[in-house]
Amino acid sequence: MAKRGYNASFLLILSMFLILLTFSNVVEGYNKLRPRDCKPRCTYRCSATSHRKPCMFFCQKCCATCLCVPKGTYGNKASCPCYNNWKTQEGKPKCP
């Protein structure tokens, strides 16, 4: 009888672990974009600038590498570390 209770507990713990693993992968993948999603995200990101063409060029380049574009038209780069940490040779931000 004790063995039967042990099996039930093991199966319960195993199933809970698998559910948590599944949800962690979903959350991790939530911020990742597909390459085809870069242009619409960058169009919005660059919509408030007067330098639209270079903004779009660098935003799409950064998005293709990082698969992430920060929310909004300015700032919020902390939500996308790769995008935030990519710098020019002068040490300035490469991604808009």
N, C-alpha and C positions, 0 to 999 in steps of 0.2 A: 504494500500500500504506500509506503514511504517513497518508493521508487516512482510511482505514478505521479505523486505530488511534485516530485523533483522534475520530472519531464514536463509537466504543465508549467511550472515556474520558469524552466529553461526556455520553453517555446514562447512564453509571454515576454521574457526579457529579450530574446532574439528578435521577435516581431517588433518590439518597441525600438530596438536599435536600428533595424532596417528602415522603419518609418522616419526616425530622426536623420538617418543618413540620406534618405531620399529628399527630405525637406532642406537639409543643408546644401545639397547640390542644386536644388531649385533656387534657393536664396543666392548662392554664389553666382549662378548663371543669370540672375535677374538683371544685373548691371552690365553684362556683356552684350554687345551688339553684334549683329551679323554685318559683314561688309556692306551689304546692300542697304542697311539702315543708316549708314554714315551720311549720305547726302541730305536726306530730310532733316536729320538732327543738326547738321552743320548749317543748313539753310536757316533754321530757326536761331541757332547760336549766333550767326553773323547778321541777323536781320536788323540789329540796332546800330551797326557801325557804318561809317561813311566810306570805309576801306573794305568794301565787300569782297572784291576779287581776291586780294591776298588773304583775307580772313578765311574765305572758303577753301583756298588752296592749302593753307596750313592746317585748318581744322580737319579736312578730309585726309591729309597725310597723317596727322596725329591719330585720327579715328581708325584708319586702316592698320596702324601699328598697335594701338592700345585697345581697340574695340570698345571704346568708351568716349562719350562726350558729356561734359558736365551739364546739368540742368540750367536753364535760363540763358539770357543773352550776355551775361557778364559774371565773373566770379565763380563761386561754388566749385573750384578746382579740387578741393580736398576730397570730393566724392569720387574722384578719378585719379588715383595716385600716379599712374604712368603718364597721363596727360599733364599732370601738375609738375612732375619732376623732369620732364624733357626740356633741356635748356639749349640755347645757342652757344657758340664758341665764346661769346662775350658774357655768358652767364645769365642772360635774360630768358624769359619764358618763350619757348618755341610755339606752343599751342595757344590759340586765342581763347 
